[in-house]
Amino acid sequence: MTHADGFSAWREKLWNAAVAGDEYAAADAALAALDHDIPLETLLLEIVAPVQARVGSEWETNRISVAQEHTATAVNERVLAALAHHPAARAAAASGPATGRLAVACIDGEWHSMPARILAEVLRLRGWRVDYLGAQVPTPHLISHLHRTACDVVALSSSIATRLPAAHAAITACQATGTPVMAGGAAFGPEGRYARLLGADAWAPDGRAAADRLAAGPLPRPAAPRQAVDDLPHLDDQEYTMVSRSARRLVRDVLGDLQERIPAMAAYTPQQRRHTAEDLAHIVDFLAAALYVDDAGLFGRFLTWTAGVLTARGVPAATLLPALDLLGGRLEDFPRASGMIAYGREAVRAASSPDPPSSSAADDDHPLPGHGKTA
């Protein structure tokens, strides 16, 4: 059996246990991998992390339910806890060099904590004293922690691009204390483009890359404190501010416009109306994030992803178009927003199947039918 085949077999064992909700079998599989001489860092990054990524992709393609997604994630968290307290982890951390002290935190409002937790465990194995602060850390509390502990570095994690404004505030606040910031997570875009845009001192795609970068030498100390507009001069046009502050009104108005445009919405259940409003809120929030970083591609990628989620659930991706048309009408005086919405329409059209399914009555002319999207 090759090394790669061995990893595949261990991943499959862990996946089967996690999706079944069997935390004991999952922990047994992970601990057995250690007994087969798979290094703990490798186990974390090449077995546990890919299994957790599969949890998300299987939900996106409608092969597991929301309940199964949450269950599998909870099981994987218990696996991480078991590995963190294993004698091999303690021995590796104790034998490593005294590298320094580092805080690992998720951005305020970011509740995907698994990537940050895996990073924390990898850094402990590399000899760092790690303060793992967990999910949804309010920036003032993070800054208080830095003042109290004098950490050498802060590692900030975020998976959802709508948290980029909060990430920017956290980056600049941490740097104002003299603490360099390493950013990581899908929110920061392909190859970490938004991490650089928002002024992070470093970016890493995964725990191993982060540990290697820190081992290569200390991150540069931040320069003088700066304001958001120093990094993002396009914010001077106030489009982000106006869209983000009026998000609730935009959702309410577009929902009302949809009800007038598509009479079939009168038959919606309260749950369908709630999900439709939630989906509209996601669209507005991602538009605001795209305006913040001035990248229509961010909005387009979100809509392409959403189109895939809808299609996997038997809903034509083109059901997104009426909402985009109406939102565009509400924002026709905002040049950047209008251009991004036009870009988003093209992304949806490109993602739309030429032969959309028509299997359920809920799909007939319904914009954004409630499908329980949670990611």
Steps between C-alpha positions, in 0.01 A plus 500: 500500500638842408513791741225682309280190498550472875387856556194439282405197707537691829299791363222263399492343847477839664240622252274200551515539877447877491202498266345222707542711813717237669760702689650192663567329167634827361740547791605135476577544129710813563690345790560181301657713226749629756575142599583433133776762514318779323647820649249705694545811284442290189194342659354843575569654159463208262231290664288703745498825299401335168221309674362825639526662156304206361225569754444839341521381141262211561244741645544741209422223253200384707646161583469555876249700700560805716459278806763257372732792422472632855536151648812419299657834594430438868658155473810642331530758778500218754768323295716812515455516875602135535811555289595818684509309831675192362842431654657534154372857476624590846838343435542680168404834651726449800804401290466787252692827520362788705393688190282772650142582592225528243127568510267320258153648461206502263376840383199644680192337346698208356368173639699256283765419759647171375775654280614718790494207740709284266746787457530536876584132542758506221672803651507334842678206341752745356586635845275806526311590813155543349207693643206357307214748540242315288216619279343845474754697703394865540788726402504695830540175692778389266684829553457468877657154479798636307560774754485247782719230344736682259467232233764501228252436217124486441357245255155606380270253328187559294312283253213728393578805286223707660729527805773683305410845638521356852828331406639833382406665829661216695819510293549873545411486871747217567772680308433816701621305805825421318398138435545360148209314344489182293171441318354175372175350380281499192361847576830654395450391140707309245868501599416729792441805282279673758746435783755709315241760406394542863856540619570166671870440561482146362255247357508122498273250323522233772654412832822358359564807286429724798740307723769500231465876446531569871799266525673694220526809720293753691231692318580867446377732770206710384558856384312800638124455564279570200134539407294269279491757221881497493486141375177537299471847344197392298298511823493877456204459264287379797336221297603234750378711789164572337434139397608349831301749708187457289526120471183424697298753303636365171400146595153615604449707185628234259285237672195725452596558135527124446155442645354754258693361203427132567144439627579136578688621807162558664487123554831492686502350847643709786812283488546564126461874556757492777748306289445732206572802720811326636624428147445862399694608809791277395502661155504852644768409755730354234440800276608723789813289555584525129458878519727510804791336316394635158494157336202390290657154489416449867132560426514283190662209684234514771219495243664215309525304824138580586392393152671167556328453837162576342558272203599212729162542669301493179453878480600676176788740558315757288260557791770734631458738206174674599645595837818633338295701251294659775801564720671666206200724455521609862871581462504652153659821636799307634747441213722242668208306644317506165808365323538221754136400471538486121808283548301280737222455247750372246648263759153357569424465132829317447421266788143432390424159355365509143237247607393600852302244697126551542414224737332689784225755524717710730728577205236648268594866448602532864796728571742368760278220633590419859758225499650532846837633391727529802851551369 
